[in-house]
Structures are given as structure tokens and as C-alpha cells.
């Protein structure tokens, strides 16, 4: 990003960027911070992007949550933390988590669990603990993890 790029060209470039991919306000602010814009000019660009629906916290949170479940295999706990780090408001964050399809979510947990379970004996206490810690680190809730653990133990 050029330090001396004009206000209008930056505004149009940010609009084009947001038109091609979902961005949240925090990400755009970080990009604009690398320029010579004042805080007032940055706020004006953000306001323009919001008014013209280039930036929408609800839409961003929903897209982010669905993508992280489908493509990264993240759980809701990890997604919530990631969205909070991006300063997404609580109501938009909740909307994003609600946008996750239950079937996609359970499938992501199952895939992550089965991949880890291939290398473990889930009937051994230490291996079961490794399995649980792994899925917790991926952001899945304990209840879902224990359901999957029980199902995988019964299957073996």
C-alpha cells in the first residue's frame, strides 16, 4: 500500500477490496493505518464502506464462521475467540455462530476426531486425554467431544 496514495483512490481501492472478499472493519483499519491518512479520514472511509454495505459485521461473522468450520475444522469456541480478536460486536458474533449448519459442525468435529483417533487407542486413559485435548484445542465443546469419544470407542 502506498504511503502517499490519495484519499479518494484509497476509498475506492478499499471498496474494491471489500467487493471481492469479506473484510471486517478491524482488517480495513489495519490496512489504512499503513497509509498517511488521518484518523478522521480513516473513519470517513469506514463510514462510506459501512453505508454502502461493503463492510457488514453480521455478514462477515457468518462467512468467517462457516468457512472456519468447513475448511479449517475449527470449533465454535475457537471461532468466537478469533472473531472477538477482530473486535466483532457480540450480537454479530452470535449471529455468525448461528449461521453454522449443525450438520457441517458435527462433521467437522467428527473428521478432526477420527483423524486424531487413528493414532490413538481411545480405550487407554492417556490416549483418550490426548484426543480430548486435541479437539478442545480445535475449539470444540466438551459435550460434543465426549459424544464423539463414546461413539468412536463403541465402533472399535
BAPARO-449846 format. One line per field, with one value per residue: residue in one letter; x, y, z of N, C-alpha, C, O, CB in turn. Coordinates in nm, 2 decimals. Glycine has a CB too. Layout:
BEGIN
resn: A;...
nX: X;...
nY: Y;...
nZ: Z;...
caX: X;...
caY: Y;...
caZ: Z;...
cX: X;...
cY: Y;...
cZ: Z;...
oX: X;...
oY: Y;...
oZ: Z;...
cbX: X;...
cbY: Y;...
cbZ: Z;...
This chain:
BEGIN
resn: X;X;X;X;X;X;X;X;X;X;X;X;X;X;X;X;X;X;X;X;X;X;X;X;X;X;X;X;X;X;X;X;X;X;X;X;X;X;X;X;X;X;X;X;X;X;X;X;X;X;X;X;X;X;X;X;X;X;X;X;X;X;X;X;X;X;X;X;X;X;X;X;X;X;X;X;X;X;X;X;X;X;X;X;X;X;X;X;X;X;X;X;X;X;X;X;X;X;X;X;X;X;X;X;X;X;X;X;X;X;X;X;X;X;X;X;X;X;X;X;X;X;X;X;X;X;X;X;X;X;X;X;X;X;X;X;X;X;X;X;X;X;X;X;X;X;X;X;X;X;X;X;X;X;X;X
nX: 0.09;0.07;0.22;0.16;-0.08;-0.38;-0.67;-0.93;-0.86;-0.77;-1.01;-1.17;-1.02;-1.03;-1.30;-1.32;-1.17;-1.32;-1.54;-1.47;-1.39;-1.48;-1.43;-1.36;-1.42;-1.20;-0.99;-0.97;-0.92;-0.66;-0.52;-0.55;-0.41;-0.15;-0.11;-0.09;-0.31;-0.53;-0.69;-0.95;-1.00;-0.97;-1.18;-1.39;-1.37;-1.43;-1.69;-1.81;-1.78;-1.93;-2.19;-2.25;-2.26;-2.03;-1.88;-1.99;-2.07;-2.23;-2.26;-1.99;-1.91;-2.07;-1.98;-1.71;-1.73;-1.87;-1.68;-1.45;-1.53;-1.59;-1.35;-1.12;-1.17;-1.25;-1.38;-1.66;-1.58;-1.32;-1.36;-1.53;-1.34;-1.16;-1.31;-1.37;-1.12;-1.10;-1.26;-1.54;-1.87;-2.07;-2.34;-2.33;-2.13;-2.26;-2.46;-2.30;-2.21;-2.45;-2.50;-2.37;-2.41;-2.56;-2.51;-2.27;-2.10;-2.10;-1.99;-1.74;-1.62;-1.62;-1.46;-1.21;-1.18;-1.17;-0.94;-0.74;-0.79;-0.70;-0.44;-0.43;-0.52;-0.83;-0.93;-0.75;-0.65;-0.46;-0.44;-0.70;-0.73;-0.54;-0.68;-0.91;-0.80;-0.69;-0.91;-1.04;-0.85;-0.89;-1.12;-1.37;-1.66;-1.69;-1.90;-1.98;-1.74;-1.71;-1.93;-1.85;-1.62;-1.73;-1.88;-1.68;-1.53;-1.72;-1.74;-1.51
nY: -0.12;0.22;0.48;0.75;0.76;0.89;1.01;0.96;0.77;0.56;0.51;0.41;0.19;0.04;-0.01;-0.17;-0.39;-0.49;-0.56;-0.78;-0.97;-1.08;-0.85;-0.73;-0.45;-0.40;-0.53;-0.36;-0.12;-0.17;-0.20;0.06;0.20;0.18;0.38;0.73;0.85;1.05;1.00;1.08;1.08;0.80;0.71;0.82;0.68;0.42;0.47;0.53;0.28;0.11;0.23;0.18;-0.09;-0.24;-0.32;-0.53;-0.64;-0.86;-1.01;-1.06;-1.21;-1.44;-1.55;-1.59;-1.77;-2.00;-2.07;-2.13;-2.35;-2.53;-2.54;-2.52;-2.67;-2.58;-2.53;-2.39;-2.25;-2.16;-2.01;-1.81;-1.68;-1.59;-1.42;-1.23;-1.12;-0.97;-0.76;-0.79;-0.71;-0.84;-0.92;-0.96;-1.15;-1.36;-1.40;-1.49;-1.74;-1.87;-1.91;-2.13;-2.44;-2.72;-2.98;-2.95;-2.87;-3.08;-3.27;-3.16;-3.18;-3.46;-3.54;-3.42;-3.55;-3.83;-3.83;-3.78;-4.00;-4.22;-4.26;-4.33;-4.52;-4.53;-4.64;-4.64;-4.45;-4.23;-4.18;-4.12;-3.88;-3.73;-3.72;-3.57;-3.33;-3.25;-3.20;-3.00;-2.80;-2.74;-2.61;-2.72;-2.80;-2.95;-3.13;-3.23;-3.34;-3.55;-3.70;-3.79;-3.93;-4.14;-4.26;-4.34;-4.51;-4.72;-4.81;-4.93
nZ: 0.00;-0.09;0.08;0.03;-0.11;-0.25;-0.08;-0.20;-0.39;-0.22;-0.08;-0.29;-0.36;-0.12;-0.12;-0.36;-0.27;-0.06;-0.20;-0.34;-0.15;0.18;0.44;0.77;0.98;1.14;1.00;0.77;0.89;0.99;0.75;0.65;0.84;0.77;0.59;0.50;0.61;0.81;1.13;1.12;0.84;0.80;0.95;0.80;0.56;0.65;0.74;0.49;0.36;0.53;0.51;0.24;0.24;0.20;0.41;0.66;0.97;1.05;0.82;0.77;1.00;0.98;0.74;0.80;1.02;0.90;0.70;0.86;0.99;0.78;0.62;0.78;1.00;1.26;1.59;1.76;1.99;1.94;1.71;1.81;1.98;1.78;1.63;1.83;1.87;1.64;1.70;1.66;1.72;1.99;1.93;1.65;1.64;1.77;1.58;1.37;1.46;1.49;1.22;1.14;1.00;1.17;1.08;0.93;1.13;1.31;1.15;1.09;1.35;1.38;1.17;1.25;1.49;1.42;1.26;1.45;1.62;1.48;1.54;1.80;2.09;2.20;2.43;2.62;2.89;2.88;2.61;2.54;2.68;2.53;2.29;2.37;2.45;2.21;2.05;2.20;2.17;1.91;1.93;1.99;2.18;2.50;2.55;2.29;2.22;2.40;2.33;2.07;2.14;2.29;2.08;1.90;2.06;2.09;1.84;1.78
caX: 0.00;0.15;0.21;0.11;-0.19;-0.48;-0.79;-1.03;-0.81;-0.78;-1.15;-1.22;-0.94;-1.09;-1.44;-1.30;-1.12;-1.43;-1.64;-1.42;-1.37;-1.54;-1.34;-1.43;-1.37;-1.07;-0.89;-0.96;-0.85;-0.52;-0.47;-0.55;-0.31;-0.02;-0.11;-0.07;-0.44;-0.56;-0.79;-1.08;-1.01;-0.99;-1.32;-1.48;-1.37;-1.50;-1.83;-1.85;-1.78;-2.05;-2.32;-2.26;-2.26;-1.91;-1.85;-2.11;-2.02;-2.31;-2.23;-1.85;-1.91;-2.13;-1.89;-1.59;-1.77;-1.89;-1.55;-1.36;-1.58;-1.58;-1.22;-1.02;-1.21;-1.25;-1.50;-1.72;-1.50;-1.20;-1.42;-1.57;-1.22;-1.10;-1.40;-1.36;-0.99;-1.12;-1.35;-1.67;-1.97;-2.13;-2.46;-2.28;-2.06;-2.36;-2.52;-2.21;-2.21;-2.58;-2.50;-2.30;-2.51;-2.53;-2.45;-2.14;-2.03;-2.07;-1.90;-1.60;-1.57;-1.60;-1.33;-1.09;-1.17;-1.13;-0.80;-0.66;-0.81;-0.63;-0.31;-0.45;-0.61;-0.92;-0.97;-0.64;-0.68;-0.37;-0.48;-0.83;-0.70;-0.48;-0.79;-1.00;-0.72;-0.67;-1.04;-1.05;-0.76;-0.95;-1.23;-1.50;-1.72;-1.67;-2.02;-1.97;-1.62;-1.74;-2.02;-1.77;-1.53;-1.81;-1.92;-1.56;-1.50;-1.82;-1.72;-1.38
caY: 0.00;0.33;0.58;0.88;0.74;0.99;0.97;0.91;0.64;0.46;0.48;0.32;0.07;-0.04;-0.06;-0.28;-0.50;-0.54;-0.61;-0.91;-1.06;-1.02;-0.80;-0.66;-0.31;-0.41;-0.56;-0.25;-0.02;-0.21;-0.17;0.20;0.25;0.18;0.49;0.86;0.91;1.09;0.91;1.13;1.03;0.66;0.69;0.86;0.57;0.32;0.51;0.51;0.13;0.06;0.29;0.12;-0.23;-0.31;-0.39;-0.57;-0.73;-0.98;-1.09;-1.11;-1.31;-1.56;-1.61;-1.64;-1.89;-2.11;-2.10;-2.19;-2.49;-2.62;-2.55;-2.53;-2.76;-2.51;-2.54;-2.26;-2.18;-2.10;-1.91;-1.70;-1.61;-1.53;-1.30;-1.13;-1.05;-0.88;-0.66;-0.80;-0.69;-0.96;-0.96;-1.00;-1.27;-1.47;-1.43;-1.57;-1.87;-1.93;-1.93;-2.26;-2.56;-2.82;-3.10;-2.92;-2.86;-3.22;-3.34;-3.11;-3.24;-3.60;-3.55;-3.39;-3.66;-3.95;-3.82;-3.80;-4.13;-4.32;-4.28;-4.35;-4.63;-4.45;-4.71;-4.61;-4.32;-4.12;-4.16;-4.05;-3.75;-3.66;-3.70;-3.47;-3.20;-3.21;-3.14;-2.88;-2.70;-2.70;-2.52;-2.79;-2.81;-3.08;-3.23;-3.28;-3.42;-3.68;-3.78;-3.85;-4.02;-4.26;-4.33;-4.40;-4.63;-4.83;-4.86;-5.02
caZ: 0.00;-0.10;0.19;-0.02;-0.20;-0.22;0.00;-0.29;-0.45;-0.11;-0.06;-0.40;-0.35;-0.01;-0.17;-0.45;-0.19;0.01;-0.30;-0.39;-0.04;0.30;0.54;0.88;1.00;1.20;0.90;0.69;0.97;0.99;0.62;0.63;0.93;0.70;0.50;0.57;0.64;0.95;1.20;1.07;0.71;0.81;1.00;0.69;0.46;0.72;0.73;0.35;0.34;0.60;0.45;0.11;0.27;0.17;0.54;0.74;1.07;1.05;0.70;0.79;1.11;0.93;0.64;0.87;1.10;0.81;0.64;0.95;1.02;0.66;0.56;0.88;1.10;1.39;1.67;1.80;2.09;1.87;1.62;1.89;2.02;1.67;1.60;1.93;1.85;1.53;1.75;1.61;1.83;2.05;1.86;1.52;1.67;1.79;1.45;1.29;1.52;1.45;1.08;1.11;0.99;1.26;1.01;0.89;1.25;1.37;1.05;1.12;1.47;1.35;1.08;1.33;1.59;1.35;1.22;1.57;1.68;1.40;1.60;1.94;2.14;2.28;2.55;2.72;2.96;2.83;2.47;2.54;2.72;2.42;2.20;2.42;2.45;2.07;2.00;2.27;2.11;1.78;1.97;2.01;2.31;2.58;2.53;2.16;2.22;2.47;2.24;1.97;2.20;2.32;1.96;1.85;2.14;2.06;1.70;1.78
cX: 0.09;0.12;0.14;-0.01;-0.30;-0.60;-0.89;-0.98;-0.81;-0.92;-1.20;-1.15;-1.00;-1.23;-1.42;-1.25;-1.23;-1.54;-1.60;-1.41;-1.43;-1.42;-1.42;-1.36;-1.23;-0.96;-0.87;-0.89;-0.70;-0.45;-0.45;-0.44;-0.17;-0.01;-0.08;-0.20;-0.45;-0.67;-0.93;-1.10;-1.04;-1.13;-1.42;-1.48;-1.45;-1.65;-1.89;-1.87;-1.90;-2.18;-2.35;-2.25;-2.14;-1.85;-1.98;-2.07;-2.10;-2.27;-2.08;-1.85;-1.96;-2.04;-1.77;-1.62;-1.79;-1.76;-1.46;-1.40;-1.55;-1.44;-1.11;-1.05;-1.21;-1.38;-1.54;-1.64;-1.39;-1.25;-1.46;-1.45;-1.16;-1.18;-1.39;-1.23;-1.00;-1.22;-1.49;-1.77;-2.03;-2.25;-2.42;-2.21;-2.16;-2.43;-2.43;-2.21;-2.34;-2.59;-2.44;-2.41;-2.46;-2.46;-2.31;-2.05;-2.00;-1.98;-1.76;-1.54;-1.54;-1.48;-1.21;-1.07;-1.12;-0.98;-0.71;-0.67;-0.73;-0.49;-0.31;-0.54;-0.70;-0.96;-0.86;-0.66;-0.59;-0.41;-0.61;-0.82;-0.63;-0.59;-0.88;-0.92;-0.71;-0.80;-1.07;-0.97;-0.81;-1.08;-1.37;-1.53;-1.70;-1.78;-2.01;-1.85;-1.64;-1.84;-1.94;-1.68;-1.61;-1.84;-1.80;-1.52;-1.59;-1.79;-1.60;-1.41
cY: 0.12;0.43;0.71;0.87;0.84;0.93;0.90;0.77;0.53;0.42;0.39;0.19;-0.02;-0.09;-0.18;-0.41;-0.57;-0.60;-0.76;-1.01;-1.00;-0.97;-0.73;-0.53;-0.31;-0.44;-0.44;-0.14;-0.04;-0.17;-0.02;0.27;0.26;0.29;0.62;0.93;0.95;0.99;0.96;1.08;0.88;0.63;0.72;0.74;0.45;0.35;0.49;0.36;0.07;0.10;0.22;-0.03;-0.31;-0.38;-0.41;-0.67;-0.86;-1.07;-1.15;-1.22;-1.44;-1.63;-1.67;-1.77;-2.01;-2.16;-2.18;-2.33;-2.58;-2.64;-2.57;-2.63;-2.71;-2.54;-2.40;-2.18;-2.10;-1.99;-1.79;-1.62;-1.53;-1.40;-1.19;-1.05;-0.95;-0.77;-0.67;-0.79;-0.83;-1.01;-1.02;-1.14;-1.39;-1.50;-1.52;-1.72;-1.95;-1.97;-2.07;-2.37;-2.66;-2.94;-3.07;-2.92;-3.00;-3.29;-3.29;-3.17;-3.39;-3.62;-3.53;-3.50;-3.79;-3.95;-3.84;-3.94;-4.24;-4.35;-4.31;-4.47;-4.56;-4.51;-4.70;-4.46;-4.20;-4.08;-4.08;-3.91;-3.67;-3.63;-3.58;-3.33;-3.15;-3.14;-3.01;-2.77;-2.66;-2.62;-2.59;-2.80;-2.95;-3.18;-3.30;-3.38;-3.56;-3.76;-3.86;-3.95;-4.15;-4.33;-4.40;-4.52;-4.75;-4.89;-4.95;-5.15
cZ: 0.00;0.02;0.15;-0.11;-0.16;-0.15;-0.09;-0.35;-0.35;-0.08;-0.17;-0.40;-0.24;-0.05;-0.26;-0.37;-0.12;-0.08;-0.34;-0.27;0.09;0.39;0.65;0.90;1.05;1.10;0.81;0.76;0.98;0.86;0.60;0.73;0.87;0.60;0.57;0.61;0.78;1.00;1.14;0.93;0.71;0.85;0.88;0.58;0.52;0.71;0.59;0.32;0.41;0.54;0.31;0.12;0.21;0.29;0.61;0.84;1.07;0.94;0.72;0.89;1.06;0.83;0.71;0.94;1.01;0.75;0.73;0.99;0.90;0.62;0.66;0.99;1.24;1.46;1.71;1.90;2.03;1.77;1.70;1.94;1.90;1.63;1.70;1.92;1.73;1.57;1.69;1.73;1.87;1.97;1.72;1.54;1.69;1.66;1.36;1.33;1.48;1.30;1.04;1.11;1.09;1.20;0.98;1.02;1.31;1.28;1.07;1.24;1.45;1.27;1.17;1.43;1.53;1.31;1.33;1.62;1.60;1.47;1.75;1.97;2.24;2.41;2.66;2.76;2.90;2.69;2.46;2.58;2.61;2.31;2.24;2.41;2.30;2.02;2.07;2.21;1.97;1.81;1.98;2.15;2.37;2.55;2.40;2.15;2.29;2.40;2.14;2.03;2.23;2.19;1.90;1.93;2.11;1.93;1.69;1.84
oX: 0.18;0.00;0.06;-0.04;-0.32;-0.62;-0.94;-1.06;-0.84;-0.95;-1.27;-1.21;-1.01;-1.26;-1.49;-1.29;-1.24;-1.61;-1.68;-1.42;-1.43;-1.32;-1.53;-1.26;-1.15;-0.85;-0.75;-0.80;-0.62;-0.34;-0.35;-0.39;-0.09;0.09;-0.07;-0.20;-0.39;-0.73;-1.01;-1.21;-1.12;-1.20;-1.52;-1.59;-1.52;-1.73;-2.00;-1.97;-1.97;-2.27;-2.46;-2.24;-2.15;-1.79;-2.06;-2.03;-2.04;-2.25;-2.06;-1.78;-1.91;-2.02;-1.72;-1.54;-1.73;-1.74;-1.39;-1.32;-1.50;-1.40;-1.01;-0.96;-1.17;-1.48;-1.48;-1.64;-1.36;-1.19;-1.44;-1.46;-1.12;-1.12;-1.39;-1.22;-0.93;-1.27;-1.55;-1.75;-2.05;-2.26;-2.48;-2.22;-2.14;-2.46;-2.48;-2.21;-2.34;-2.67;-2.45;-2.49;-2.35;-2.37;-2.22;-1.93;-1.88;-1.89;-1.66;-1.42;-1.44;-1.40;-1.11;-0.96;-1.03;-0.91;-0.61;-0.57;-0.71;-0.44;-0.21;-0.61;-0.66;-1.02;-0.88;-0.69;-0.65;-0.41;-0.63;-0.88;-0.67;-0.59;-0.91;-0.98;-0.72;-0.79;-1.13;-1.01;-0.78;-1.14;-1.47;-1.45;-1.71;-1.75;-2.03;-1.85;-1.61;-1.83;-1.96;-1.66;-1.56;-1.83;-1.81;-1.47;-1.55;-1.82;-1.60;-1.31
oY: 0.13;0.46;0.76;0.97;0.86;0.81;0.79;0.68;0.41;0.30;0.29;0.09;-0.14;-0.20;-0.28;-0.52;-0.69;-0.69;-0.84;-1.13;-0.87;-1.04;-0.69;-0.50;-0.23;-0.37;-0.41;-0.07;0.05;-0.13;0.03;0.38;0.33;0.30;0.62;1.05;0.88;0.92;0.87;1.04;0.82;0.55;0.66;0.71;0.39;0.26;0.43;0.32;-0.02;0.02;0.20;-0.10;-0.43;-0.49;-0.32;-0.78;-0.97;-1.19;-1.26;-1.32;-1.55;-1.75;-1.77;-1.86;-2.12;-2.28;-2.27;-2.42;-2.69;-2.76;-2.63;-2.66;-2.78;-2.56;-2.30;-2.06;-1.98;-1.89;-1.68;-1.49;-1.42;-1.30;-1.07;-0.93;-0.86;-0.69;-0.56;-0.86;-0.91;-1.13;-1.11;-1.23;-1.50;-1.62;-1.61;-1.81;-2.07;-2.05;-2.12;-2.38;-2.70;-3.00;-3.16;-2.96;-3.02;-3.37;-3.37;-3.20;-3.44;-3.71;-3.61;-3.54;-3.86;-4.05;-3.90;-3.99;-4.34;-4.47;-4.31;-4.52;-4.53;-4.45;-4.73;-4.37;-4.10;-3.97;-4.00;-3.82;-3.55;-3.52;-3.49;-3.23;-3.03;-3.03;-2.92;-2.65;-2.55;-2.56;-2.52;-2.80;-3.05;-3.30;-3.42;-3.48;-3.66;-3.89;-3.98;-4.06;-4.26;-4.46;-4.51;-4.62;-4.86;-5.01;-5.04;-5.23
oZ: 0.08;0.05;0.22;-0.19;-0.04;-0.15;-0.06;-0.36;-0.38;-0.06;-0.13;-0.43;-0.25;-0.01;-0.25;-0.41;-0.12;-0.04;-0.38;-0.30;0.10;0.42;0.63;0.84;1.01;1.10;0.77;0.70;0.97;0.85;0.55;0.70;0.92;0.53;0.70;0.63;0.87;0.93;1.12;0.90;0.63;0.79;0.87;0.53;0.45;0.68;0.57;0.26;0.35;0.52;0.28;0.01;0.18;0.28;0.62;0.80;1.10;0.96;0.68;0.86;1.09;0.84;0.67;0.93;1.03;0.74;0.70;1.02;0.92;0.59;0.63;1.07;1.34;1.39;1.68;1.89;2.06;1.76;1.65;1.93;1.92;1.59;1.67;1.94;1.73;1.49;1.67;1.83;1.78;1.94;1.67;1.45;1.63;1.64;1.30;1.25;1.46;1.26;0.93;1.20;1.10;1.25;0.99;1.02;1.35;1.32;1.06;1.24;1.49;1.30;1.16;1.46;1.59;1.32;1.32;1.67;1.66;1.45;1.82;1.89;2.36;2.50;2.77;2.68;2.87;2.65;2.38;2.53;2.59;2.26;2.16;2.37;2.28;1.96;2.01;2.20;1.93;1.71;1.98;2.24;2.30;2.53;2.39;2.09;2.24;2.41;2.11;1.97;2.21;2.19;1.85;1.87;2.11;1.91;1.61;1.84
cbX: -0.10;0.13;0.34;0.22;-0.24;-0.53;-0.85;-1.06;-0.67;-0.71;-1.24;-1.19;-0.79;-1.10;-1.51;-1.19;-1.01;-1.50;-1.65;-1.28;-1.22;-1.62;-1.24;-1.42;-1.46;-1.06;-0.94;-1.10;-0.90;-0.50;-0.56;-0.68;-0.31;0.00;-0.24;0.01;-0.55;-0.60;-0.79;-1.08;-0.89;-0.89;-1.35;-1.43;-1.22;-1.46;-1.85;-1.75;-1.65;-2.05;-2.30;-2.16;-2.39;-1.80;-1.75;-2.23;-2.03;-2.46;-2.24;-1.77;-1.99;-2.27;-1.85;-1.55;-1.89;-1.99;-1.48;-1.35;-1.73;-1.65;-1.19;-0.99;-1.12;-1.22;-1.47;-1.86;-1.45;-1.12;-1.54;-1.65;-1.12;-1.09;-1.54;-1.36;-0.89;-1.17;-1.29;-1.69;-2.07;-2.16;-2.56;-2.19;-1.97;-2.47;-2.55;-2.07;-2.18;-2.69;-2.43;-2.20;-2.51;-2.66;-2.53;-2.13;-2.11;-2.21;-1.95;-1.60;-1.68;-1.72;-1.34;-1.11;-1.30;-1.22;-0.78;-0.70;-0.96;-0.60;-0.22;-0.52;-0.53;-1.03;-0.99;-0.50;-0.65;-0.23;-0.48;-0.93;-0.60;-0.38;-0.88;-1.03;-0.58;-0.64;-1.16;-1.02;-0.62;-0.99;-1.24;-1.49;-1.86;-1.66;-2.15;-1.95;-1.50;-1.79;-2.13;-1.69;-1.47;-1.94;-1.97;-1.45;-1.51;-1.96;-1.70;-1.27
cbY: 0.00;0.40;0.61;0.96;0.59;1.06;1.09;1.01;0.66;0.52;0.61;0.39;0.09;0.05;0.05;-0.24;-0.45;-0.43;-0.52;-0.90;-1.10;-1.13;-0.69;-0.75;-0.23;-0.52;-0.68;-0.20;-0.01;-0.36;-0.22;0.26;0.16;0.04;0.50;0.95;0.81;1.24;0.93;1.29;1.06;0.60;0.79;0.99;0.52;0.30;0.65;0.57;0.06;0.11;0.44;0.17;-0.29;-0.21;-0.29;-0.62;-0.66;-0.94;-1.01;-0.99;-1.26;-1.53;-1.50;-1.53;-1.87;-2.07;-1.98;-2.10;-2.49;-2.56;-2.43;-2.39;-2.88;-2.36;-2.62;-2.28;-2.27;-2.21;-1.97;-1.75;-1.71;-1.62;-1.35;-1.20;-1.16;-0.96;-0.52;-0.94;-0.59;-0.94;-0.85;-0.90;-1.26;-1.42;-1.30;-1.51;-1.87;-1.83;-1.82;-2.29;-2.61;-2.87;-3.13;-2.78;-2.78;-3.29;-3.31;-2.95;-3.22;-3.66;-3.45;-3.26;-3.68;-3.99;-3.68;-3.69;-4.16;-4.27;-4.15;-4.23;-4.75;-4.41;-4.86;-4.63;-4.33;-4.16;-4.29;-4.12;-3.74;-3.75;-3.83;-3.49;-3.22;-3.33;-3.24;-2.89;-2.76;-2.83;-2.41;-2.93;-2.76;-3.05;-3.15;-3.17;-3.35;-3.64;-3.70;-3.74;-3.97;-4.21;-4.22;-4.30;-4.59;-4.77;-4.74;-4.95
cbZ: 0.12;-0.24;0.25;-0.09;-0.20;-0.35;0.07;-0.41;-0.51;0.01;-0.06;-0.53;-0.33;0.11;-0.24;-0.55;-0.09;0.10;-0.42;-0.45;-0.01;0.38;0.47;1.01;1.10;1.31;0.82;0.64;1.11;1.03;0.50;0.66;1.06;0.63;0.41;0.48;0.60;0.96;1.35;1.06;0.62;0.91;1.11;0.62;0.43;0.86;0.78;0.25;0.38;0.75;0.43;0.01;0.21;0.11;0.62;0.65;1.21;1.05;0.58;0.83;1.23;0.86;0.53;0.97;1.18;0.70;0.58;1.08;1.05;0.55;0.48;0.94;1.10;1.37;1.80;1.84;2.20;1.79;1.54;2.02;2.08;1.55;1.58;2.07;1.81;1.41;1.73;1.53;1.79;2.19;1.85;1.45;1.79;1.89;1.38;1.30;1.67;1.48;1.00;1.22;0.85;1.33;0.89;0.83;1.36;1.38;0.91;1.13;1.58;1.27;0.97;1.40;1.66;1.23;1.15;1.67;1.68;1.26;1.58;2.01;2.21;2.20;2.52;2.65;3.11;2.84;2.39;2.64;2.85;2.35;2.19;2.57;2.51;1.98;2.01;2.42;2.09;1.70;1.86;1.94;2.32;2.72;2.54;2.06;2.29;2.61;2.18;1.90;2.33;2.39;1.86;1.84;2.29;2.07;1.61;1.85
